[in-house]
């Protein structure tokens, strides 16, 4: 991996740890699940010769501490953290790549701070309020089941269930793909924070079709994306489809499934370069 520098940004109620590698236009990676700044090292390696890649620990994860661990977390809070992080690392619009929860955070940033975002690639964001009612109700039942499993059986069972729901198996991967580290004490703590704070924040998110339509008038280029191997009925995949429909653009497919950033990092980086080099009217 290329030389890395790191820093801390003070934000209301927390301190955000971030890492910077490479040279070129700033590209911020917003992780999904309980992923922190080190989760997508293989992907970052495939981009640092052309981009200044910034990764970070969301508040409450790993080295990003919070003042009040019991405080309610919202998507607006996550978006404000990214707004302040971007202001610390670049003076101009940045490229954002967000996956799953990270993709939803990216959308929230683009809606609230469009001047800071040049292009947003949002990969299977759980923007469930964009879905028609039958699919939205299904997503709510899925979240209900996850939270009930976490309460009654613990984080391990909930994590296994989440992997089944998202199709997050790692058997289909590039031969030298670097998988997430074993379940250390830090990663288990991240799991607890994700289930107790981030999933409720997703459920409370009020991002609506009107917000997406308003983005069409902004200067932000939004690229809805999904995994080529993702289950077509999975609600995050359906969210990417609905986002593309609302924007009037084509959804772009990437290698792998819901976690393609980690299972197919080299191919994902190649595809991302192609998408970022394509004309704005990519549909």
Secondary structure as GFF3:
##gff-version 3
##sequence-region A 1 283
A	DSSP	beta_strand	4	11	.	.	.	ID=ss1
A	DSSP	beta_strand	14	21	.	.	.	ID=ss2
A	DSSP	beta_strand	25	30	.	.	.	ID=ss3
A	DSSP	alpha_helix	41	45	.	.	.	ID=ss4
A	DSSP	beta_strand	51	56	.	.	.	ID=ss5
A	DSSP	beta_strand	65	66	.	.	.	ID=ss6
A	DSSP	alpha_helix	75	89	.	.	.	ID=ss7
A	DSSP	beta_strand	94	99	.	.	.	ID=ss8
A	DSSP	alpha_helix	101	112	.	.	.	ID=ss9
A	DSSP	three_ten_helix	114	116	.	.	.	ID=ss10
A	DSSP	beta_strand	117	123	.	.	.	ID=ss11
A	DSSP	three_ten_helix	128	130	.	.	.	ID=ss12
A	DSSP	alpha_helix	133	153	.	.	.	ID=ss13
A	DSSP	alpha_helix	155	166	.	.	.	ID=ss14
A	DSSP	alpha_helix	185	193	.	.	.	ID=ss15
A	DSSP	pi_helix	194	198	.	.	.	ID=ss16
A	DSSP	alpha_helix	199	204	.	.	.	ID=ss17
A	DSSP	alpha_helix	209	215	.	.	.	ID=ss18
A	DSSP	beta_strand	221	227	.	.	.	ID=ss19
A	DSSP	alpha_helix	235	247	.	.	.	ID=ss20
A	DSSP	beta_strand	252	254	.	.	.	ID=ss21
A	DSSP	alpha_helix	260	263	.	.	.	ID=ss22
A	DSSP	alpha_helix	265	277	.	.	.	ID=ss23
###
